[in-house]
Amino acid sequence: MSKNHKIFGTDGVRGRANQEPVTAETALKLGRAAAHVFKDLNPESRSREKHRIVIGKDTRLSGYMLENALSSGILSMGVDVLFIGPVPTPGVARITHSLRADAGIVVTASHNPYHDNGIKFFSHDGYKLDDSIEAQIEGLVFSGEIDHVRPDAEHIGKAVRIDDALGRYVEYAKHSFPRGRTLEGFRIVVDCANGAAYKSTPITLRELGATLFCYGDQPDGHNINHNCGSMHPEFLCDKIRRHGAHLGIAHDGDADRVLLCDEHGQVIDGDDILAIAGLEMLRAQTLAKKTLVATVMSNSGLDVAIKAAGGQVIRTPVGDKHVIDVMRAQGLNLGGESSGHMVFSEHTTSGDGLIAALQILRIMQATGQPLSQLAKCWTRFPQQITNIIVREKKPFEQLTGVMGLVEQAEKELAASGGRLLLRYSGTEPKARLLLEGPDAAMLLAWSQKISGVIAAQVGV
């Protein structure tokens, strides 16, 4: 770890549990560094005698180890810890703000398998950290600059458990649904991925009156995301048909994303949700500046549909943090990713799978249309997305023949309005190749050529 001096990735710290950087030793150092930095970041708490940091987690077995290590580091700096247990990532962000805490930390590896884990940070206002703050924390972990900062025994922090954290998040989520309306009459299949939403999403939907069929709500520390949740929507779609439900809702492990399934068992992804919500908000004149934010991974058909309705789409790099940064800078209220990170900024400061689902349910109820009909509001361009598992992330320019093929493909695709995107994942050992255009056969051919050359050189 000490050789590269880099532990933060595109979404916090992530890796295999009990291996660097996701170890108890590094978590303790991160806790100390974070406590030191966050004391001075929250203007509301600078005059307090005691500072406090919220810690939440998903349902992975390794979460116990990491939350206690983080807590030890924080307490050793004279900062209190508020444990809230398994709560969705957006719930941690909301509760951090609600409790007037100096920061929030969530122990999760999101959609990754159970053997991975990670650590994400939120500032006092519920937003993810700026890169400069992450760099400051990272620097303190490696420099040893605060090794001597140790309050005496009288001023060590204390840890308490917040028993009503789940209830706080449920009420917060319910308030995003129109007051006076219920979900009575809706039959909904929910797949919680055996993750952080295993209680919160079912409770919220039941309290709003829906009839539920719940799956992935029996976490055992090892089964998070295993053949379930938004990474395996085919499971949800099968249950939709079996139960004759109106729609299905599938989360990932920390429930900051959602995929839906219509009444016919067809997957409704993040681009569909953006199109449905964006067009409805344009009609209602509630889409701020007639603009929504998507990443470079979203389908170009989204731009066409929004433009035809009088709006526009702004593109960002991959990652909901980039989406949120643009939304905040430009005062926009809708953005998201095709993977299911949806940000309705009037209700949330981060991607929130439950709130996104509630917004689509609101539209279904208001229009009286089934989800399958709502999803016909736009036309998707053919896409070919290929993930190549790699043993190392060697620059593509250093791989023989790759960039030559990419240039040829881009030229051919551009002639018909298509595009190509090649990048390494920031959270997994994968190269991601996206091709888009009107000719599906052409996309498949180029995908096989390019991915084959990459796999031959750095593939597993």
N, C-alpha and C positions, 0 to 999 in steps of 0.2 A: 504494500500500500504506500509506503513512504517514498517509493521511487518515482511515482508519477504525480504525486501531490494533487490528485483529482479524484473525487469521490461522487460529486454531484453529476447526474446525467440530465436528460431532458425533463425528467419529472421526479426530482429528489434523488435519494440514494437508493440503489436497487442492485440485487444480486442474489446468489444462492445463500440461504440462511446458514449461519455459523461458518461462513467463509468471508474473508475480507472483500468488500468493506462492511458486509452485513454481519458483524460479530458483536458480542456483548462489549468487548473492549472499545471498539470504535463507536458504538452507540453511546457508551458512557462519556467519551470525549465529545461527541456531538451534543450530548445533553449539556455538558459544561459550557461549551462554546456558545450554544444557542441561548442559554440562560444569560450569559454575559452580554451578548449582543442585543437581545430583546429587551433587556432592562431599560435601554435608552431609546428604543424605537417608538414606544407608545406614549404620545404626549399626555394622554389621560392618566397615566400611572407613574409619571416621573416623580411626583411628590409623595407617592405611597411609601409606607414603611416596608410593606411586603409586596413582592411581585408574584405572579402566578402564570403557569403554562398548562394548557389542556393537553391531555394525551388520550387519543382514541386508537382503535385498531380494527382489523378485520378478524377472521376466525382461524387464522393459521396457528399451528402449534407453536411455532417459533415466536409468535407475538408476545407470549408471556416473558420470554427471555429478553426481548428487545425493549419492551415497555418498562421493565424493571431496571434495565441498564440505563436507559435514557433518564428515568426518574432519579436514579442514584446520582447521575451527573448533575442534573438540575438542582436537586436538593443540596448537593455539596456546595453550590454557589449561593445558597441562601434564598432560593426561589421556591415557592410552593408548587406542588403538582396537583392537578385536578384530573383524576382518572374517570373516564366516561365509558370504558368498555367497548364492546363491538358496536360501532355506529358507522354508517356510511361516511365516506370522505366528505361529502358536502355537509353532513351533519356536524362533523368536527369543525368545519369552517364556521358554520352558523352558531354553534354553541360557544366557540371561542369569542365571537363578537357579542353574543348574548350575555356571557358571564363577565364581560369587560376584562378578559384575560390579556396578557401581553403577547401571547402567541398560541398557536395550536400545532400539535404534531400528530400525524396519523401513521401508524405502523401498518403498512400494506404493500403488496406487490401487484395490486389491481387485478388484471386479467391473467397474470402469470400462474403457473402451477404452484401447488402448496409448498414445494421445497424452496421456492424463492421467497424473499421478503424485501421490504424497503421502508424508507422513512421519508415522509413528505412534511413540509413545514407551511404554516399559514401565519401571516402577520395578524396583528390585533384586529384588523378590519375584515378578516375572513378571506383575504385574497392571497394567492400564492406569492412567494417571495420574488423580489427583483433579483436578477443575476448577480448584482453587486453585493447584495446581502448574503446570498449563498456563498459567494467568493470570500466574504469576510469570515463567515463561520468556518469554511473550509480551511482558510489560512490559520485560524486559531487552533484547529485540530492538529495541524502539522507543526506549527511553530513552537509550541510549548510556552507561548507568551503569557498564558494565564495559569500556568502550573502553580504559581505562588499565590494565586488569588484564592484564599480559603477562609471563609468566615469562621469565627470561633464557634464553639459548641452551642452557645446560646442563640446564635443567629442562623443555624442550619434550617433549611426549609422543611415543611411537613407535607405529607401526601394525604389527600382525602378522596373519597369516592363520591361522585355526584350521582345520586340515585335516580334523579328525575331526568337525566340526559335524554334517554330514549323518548320520553313523553314530550320534552321540549321540541325535539326534531319532528315528531309526528304532528304536533300542533302547527309548527312552522310550515310543514308541507301541506297540510290541510288548508291553510290560509291562502295558498296559491290557487285554490279551486274556488269558483264564485260562491260567495255567501248566499245561502238560501237554496242552493242546488245540492242534489245528492246523486249517487251512482246507483240508485235503486233500479233494478231491471237489467243491469249489466252483469253478464257472466264473464269472468276474467280468469285466465290461467296465468299464474305468476311463477316464474322460475328465479329464485333468489341466489342461484349458483353456490348454495351452501356457504354464503359469504356474509358480509356485514349487514345486508338488508334483510336477513332472514326473519327478523321481527318487525322492523319498521314499515316495510312496504305492505305486508299483509294487514298489520294493524291499521294503517292509514286507510287503505281501500275498504276494509270492513267497516270502519267507523263512518265512512262516507256512504255506506249502504250497499256496496257491491257484493255479489255472490262470487266467492273465490274457490279456485282449485289450485292448491299450493304445492310446489315441488322445490327441491333444492333448499329446504328450510330445516334440515337436520345436520348442521355442521358437526364434524368430529375432529377437526384440526388438520385432517389430511384430504378431505374430499372437496375443498373449495375449487371451483371451476372445472371439476373433473367430469367430463361428458355432460355438462349442464351449463346453464347460464348463457350469456350473450356470445360466448365463444363457440357454443354448440346449439344454435337456434333450431336445428332440426328436431331436437327433443321437444321444444316448446310447440313447434308446428304440428307435430304428431298429436300432442295432448289437446290442442285446439280442436282438431277434427273429432277426437274421441269424446270430448265433453260438450261439443256444440256451442262453444264460447263465442262471444262477440270479438274478443281480441286477446292476445297474449302479451305479457311483459317479461322480458328477460334482462337481468342485470349481470354485470361482471362482479368480481370478488369484493370490490369496495363500493359498488353501486354509484359510481360517478358517471356511468354510461348506461344506455338502455337500447335494446333492439325490440321492436314490436312484431307481432304476427297478426295478420288479418283473419277474418272469420273463415277464409278458405284455406288457411295454413300457409300463406305466402309471407315471407320475411319483409318487414318494413324497416329499412335501415335509417341511419342518420340523415342521409340526403333526402329520403322521403319525408322525414319529420321536418327538415328545414323547408322543403317545398310546401308541405301542407300548412305549416304554421306561418311561413313567410307570406304566402299568398292570402291567407285569411287575415293576417295583420295589415297587409296592403289594402284589402277591401275595407277593413274597419278603420283605416287611417291611423293605426297604432304602431306601425313599424317605423321606428325613429329614422328620420332622414331617408325613408324609403330604401333602406340599405340593410342587408344581412351580411354576416361574415362567415366564410367557409375556408377550409384549407385547400392546399394544392391537390389533395387527394379526392376532393368532391367531384362528382360527375359534371361535365360541361353542360349537360342538359338542364341543370339547375340554373345556370346563368341565363339560358335562353328563356326559361319559364318566368323567372323573376323580371327580366328585362321586358318581356312581352306585357307584363302587368304593370309596368311603369316604375319598376324598382331597379336595383343594381346589387351585385355581389362583389364584395372585396375578398381577395384571397390572401392567406397567410401561410407561413411554413406549418408543417405538421406539429400538432400539440395544442391542447385546449388553452394552455397558458398564452400562446401567441394569439389565439382567437380573443381571449379576454383582454389582453393588452390593447389590441386594436379597438375593441368595443369600448373600453374605458377612455381611451385617448380621443375617440370621435363621438362619444355619447350615443352609442348604439345599443339596442336592447335584444337582439337575437343573433346567435351565432352557434356554430357547432362543427362537428366532424362526422364524416360518413360512418366512422366506427361507433358512433352513438354518444359521444360527449356533447350534450346539448346545454347551452347557456341561455336562459331566459333571465336577463339581468334585472328585471323588475322584481324578481323573486329570489335570486340566488347570486352568490359571488363566484361560483365555480360550476363545473359540470355537475348536473344532478339528474340521475336517471329517473327517480320517482317524480320529480316536478315536471320533467319533460313528458312523461307518460300522462300525467294529470292534465297537461295543456292539450294533448291530443284528445283525451277523453272529453274535455270541455268543448272542443270543436265538434266532435262526433255528436255530442248531446245537443249543441246549439243548432247544428245543421240537419240533424236527423239522418245523416248519411252513414253507412257502414264504412269501416276503415278501407276496405278494398276500393270503394268508390272515391273516397278522398284521395287515395294514392294515385288515381288516374289524372291528377291535375298537372302532371308534367311527363315528359318523355325522356327516358334515360338513354344516353348514348352507349353503345356497346363498349365494354371495358374488359381488359384482361389483366388481372392482378396475380403476380407470382411472388411467393416468398421462398427465398433460397437460404437454407440453414448454412451458416459459415463457421469455420473454425477461427478465423481472424478477419478483422475489418480493414483489409489492405485497400488503400485508395484505388478507385476504379481505373484511374489513369495509369496505375502501375501493373494492371492486369492485361496481359497480351491480347490484343484484338477486341477488347470490350468497347472502348470508346469509338473505334472505327465502326462497329456494328450499330452503336447507339446513334451516331451521326447519320448513317444511312437510313436507319429506321425513322429518325426524326424528320428527315427530308421527305421521305415517302408519305409519312403520316400527315405532315403539314400541308401537303398538296390537297388533302381531302378534309382539312379542318381538324385533324387529330392531334394528339400530343403524347409525349413519353416522359416519365419521371422515374429516375433510378436513384435510390438512396439506401443507406444503412439504417436499420432501426436503432432508435436511441435507447430502447429498453430490452431488446432481445438480440441474440446472435443471429441476425437475419439480414439479408439484402432484400429490399422490396422493389419490385419492378412493376410499374403501372403503364399500360398502353391503352389509349382511348381513340376511337374513330368509328366511322360508319361501316367498316368492313371487318367483321368478327374473324373471318378466316385469316386475314392479313395480320391481325393482332396476335392470334395464336401462333402463327409462323414466326413472327419476330420475337415473341416471348420465349419460344423454345430455343431459338438461336442464341439469344443474349444470355438467358439463364443457364443454358448448357455450358457456355464458355466460362461464366463465373463459377459455376459448380465444379468444373473441371480443375480450377486453379485454387479456390479457397473453400470449396464445399466440404461438408463433413462426409 
